[in-house]
């Protein structure tokens, strides 16, 4: 019989830890929280210092019974939930449910699930940190007060199934504000002149810069004509050459936010998928003879800090693998992000020596891709800066100036392992200019004039929205993924080409919250509340005080909204077609998964249809039906004939109505590439350049 009982959240974590601790320890899983506020009622006594009423979560009775039996038989119980507020709260709830003595040192925390880290943590157990518990409890009660006060009003005034929350309402506001910016955007015309020049046999590109040494904007075609009329002949003189050596530093190791952003850019992962895979890598993977090992440190963190041991191990690996010159000579000094708690290390591999190649055979495809991303980012962060030779050349013809910028990697440094991407997926490439010096003559081969229009700000992707929430201090590492998940499940936003667009329902809910609960949508107010929760965690503020300051004004707004908010009917929009069963007009209705077509005689006639979107292209296979946009079970857009199953035409690429200029067949499609959309012919080898 085991002497000690250890309780963690998940079976996977329990399995890994039990192997490290030996026969004297029995490790069991609580399967997450064991207690919570009741679902059927508020569960918070607003008249008695916001006292919460916790109950055993439905379905957790057998788990709790098993844990109680095991606890009675054990000499001592250790609570080893995750090392954050949520984990501390789980430990506290367990201690209360099991009747444990909370004056004892029964809390064990570790940042990585490796044999050494786990064994070391059991040498230094501590008491449950009530400041951490109070911070989590305050957040849970705040969210309950907001959700259970506003949601019933939305149910009564708009429709059932709606909800509102502090962080999700701000996230929705950001999406709607961006959409309004896009709608209000007025494009401005501008022109560029791109030159192709030649020095000897070497060609290079330079762009129009200005006139008489001053930068000039080309606002219209008249500006372009004026510049072009000033140029005399094809010969340009090199009037200035600036050569510099530039250092490029590696990105810091991952935080939760930066991991979600980079996984979205490089791996095309949704935030939910990223966190699910990271959880698996953290809790442990069976590595053959090595046994089960946690491959990464705790994945919910806002810190870029790295332990001295990990830095030293990475330094040794880099020196041995790439050479001494690739090692970092100075310690990183990354600035803490706004509102950062800095409670844990950055997300990193538990061992720099455990390369992706070494663990490849034990991981699933997506697990390996995420592990490689984390491992490469960490190793690169501990490497020497890259050294680039840059060159700027100014060319002149009768006062008209063109400028060329070139760069060449002199020393790869960290770039040998990993280079951070950006939101536009634009890679920094070498651009080597010919050896030019002041006074040289070059010849223009062509001067191409191009008209452009300024573009509106882009819609939010999941990565952009997470980044923005972090920048304004809203939410914490553990809340980003569930927040984005909630606004999608509630049908407040939809995804179009992986970008958020507010739905009609989302805009209605946003307007009501804006009019009656403005403090919830105030970004500064919500960010300040996050800061106050951090103060509770650090023991500098009482949790009841934080809630009371918020609730005093909020309660009055709830009363006003209940009395004054008008009932909103989301009217069914006529679809312009008749029901093919009874002949009555069809209408657009709003359902759980968005809009759909339904008969206006419902419930007498229950005919419903999905909404199909025609793209104005006749089916290239049967030449009778129309090509329509469809969605797969995984919400991926594809194109098919509306005569299906009579015609089985299907394509992942969007067909184009015009014929191919080369073979004259109606076989052109839009193919999505990383650099934009490229027009290709499926019948011949015709291609058009990607549209950025």
Secondary structure, DSSP 8 states (H G I E B T S, - for coil): --SEEEEES-HHHHHHHHHHH-TTEEEEE--S-SEEE-SSS--EETTTTTEE-EEE-TT-HHHHHHHHHHHHH-SEEEE---SSHHHHHHHHHHHHHHT--TTS--B---SB-SHHHHHHHTTS-B---HHHHHHHHHHHHHHHHHHHHHHHHHHHHT-TT----HHHHHHHHHHHHHHHHHHH----EEEEEEEEEEETTEEEEEEEEEETTEE----SHHHHHHHHHH--SSEEEEEEEEEEEEEE-----B-HHHHHHHHHHHH---HHHHHHHHHHHHH-EE-GGG-EE--BB-S--------HHHHHHHHHHHHHHH-GGGB-SS-------TT----S--B-BS-TTS-HHHHGGGS-HHHHHHHHHHHHHHHHHTB--EEEEEEEEEEEETTEEEEEEEEEEEE-GGGGT-----TT------B------TT-EEEEEEEEEEEEE--------HHHHHHHHHHTT-S-TTTHHHHHHHHHHTTSEEEETTEEEE-HHHHHHHHHHHHH-HHHH-HHHHHHHHHHHHHHHTTSS-HHHHHHHHHHHHHHHHHHHHHH--------EEEEEE-TTT--EEEEEEETTEEEEEETTTTT---EE---EEEEEE-TTTSSSEEEEEE-TTS-EEEEETTTTSS--EESSEE-SS--TTT--S-EEEEEETTEEEEEESSSS-B---B-
